[in-house]
Amino acid sequence: MATPDLAAVQAERDRIRATHLRPAHERPASSARGLHHTALISSDVERTVQFYQDVLEFPLTELIDNRDYPGSSHFFFDIGNGNLLAFFDFPGLEVGPYAEVLGGLHHVAISVEPERWRHLVRNLEQAGVEHVVHSEVSVYFRDPDGARLELIADPLGEMYGSQVL
């Protein structure tokens, strides 16, 4: 893999920013109301519920039929602020292990209050979940099916002290 020309990368980033990024007071309102849900795959519904509800403390809000695949479940967890993290299982269908691929999902980052963040990091430790803490505000780990997650103590709209919204 070739090392990118960092000066060229920065120049391209600066060009895109100058071309497309408007100051906050000039930006139109978004056409969206918010993230309704992000859907991931579960190979074991109960194991997924135990991880997300018991370890991460995201309440299960519903468990219904997946209208697109007979025998499949579609279930939801409350991740705050009116947003949901959803899952599908596909019994009888070999979906294979989770894989990060170019153009695919890299990770899901969920904002939590700083005190709650410390509590959840302890939950991960007690549950034996491998994790990596970055900058004392961000923890990365994988769910039981291998999806990469991040819990971040920064407020919504902020990233490592910089406003991004």
N, C-alpha and C positions, 0 to 999 in steps of 0.2 A: 504494500500500500504506500503510495507516494505521500510525502508530507506536503500539506497545502502551503502555498505562498501566503503567509499570514498578512502581509501588507496588502496583497490583492484582495484577500477575503475581507479585511477591514474596509478597504476602498469600496468594494461592492456593497457591503452593509451600509456604509455612509451614503452611497448613491441611492439605495432603496429607501433609506430613512428620509433623505432630502426630497425624494420624489413623492412618497406616499404617506408619510407620517404628518398628520396635522396637529397643531397645538390643541390642547383639550378644549379650549373655548371655541374652536372652529370646527370641531368634530360634530357630525350629526348624531342624533340618538340612534342606537342600534335598532335594527328591525326585529331583533330577537328579544324574548322576555327573559331568557336564561337557559341554562342547561337542564333539560327535562330529565334525561338519564343517559348514562354511558352504560352500554351493555357488554359484559364479558362472558366467558364460557366457564361453566362449572362441570367438573366430571363427577362430583358427588355433592348433591344438594345439602344434605345434613352437615357434612364437613365444612362446606362453604358458609352455611348459616352459623355454625359454631365459631368459625374464625372471625367473620365480620361482626357478629353480634356479641360474642363473648370476649374476644381479644381486643377488637377495635372499638367495641361499644357503639356500633351503628345499628340501631333498631331495625329488625325485619318489619316491613310495613305491609307486605302482601305476597302471596304465593298463588299464582294462577296458571291456567293452561297456556302454553305457547301456541297461539293460533296457527303458526307456520309449520309446526312439526308435531304430529300426533304422539302423545305420550310424554312430551317435553314440558318442562316447567319454565315459567318466567317469574322471577322473584326479585324483590326490591328492598333496598336498605336506605334509610334516611341518613344523608350525609350533611344535613343542615341547610339552612337558607333556602328551603323549598327544592332542594336538589336530591336526586336519587342515583344510587349505583345499582344497576340491574344485572341479572345473570340469566343465562339460558343453560339448561342441560339438554343433552341429546342422547337419551338412552338408546343403545343398539347401534349407534353411529360412532365409529372410531374417528375422533377429531384430532388425535395425536397430541403431543405435548405442546405447551405454549412456546412460541418462538418469536423473538424480536427480529423483525425483518425490515429492510429499507422500505419505507412507505407504509409500515404498519404502526401499531401502537407502541410507543416507547415506555411511557408510564402514566399513571393517573396520580395527580398531586391534589391532596385534600388539605385545606386549611383548618387548623384547630387552635384553640386558645393556648398560649404558652404553658399554663399550668396543666391543662389537659394533655398537651404534647408530652410533657415529662412523665405523666401518669401512663400514657399509652406506650411510651418507650419501655417503661418498667413492665407493662403487660407483655410486650413482645419478648423481653428477656425472660420473664417467668414462663412463657409458653415455649421457650426454646427456639424462637424464630430468629434466624440469622438476619442481621440488619447492620447498616452502616450509618452513623451519624455524621452529618456535614454541618459545619459552622454553628453547631449548637442550636439550630432552628429547623433542621431538616433531617429526616430519617428515611432511608430507602430500605425496602425489603420486598419479598415476594409472597404472594398469597399461596394457598395450598396447590393451586394449579400452575404456579410459576409466573403469574402476571406481576409486573413490577409496580409497586405503589410507593408513594412518598407522602408522608405526613409532614406538613410545614407549619411552623408556628407564626409565620408572617401573616398579617391580615390579608383578606381578599383584596386584590388590586395592588399588592406590594410584593416585591421580590428582592430579598436581601437588602432591604433599606431603600430600594428605588421604587418609585411609583410606576406601575405598568398599566394602570387604568386611571 
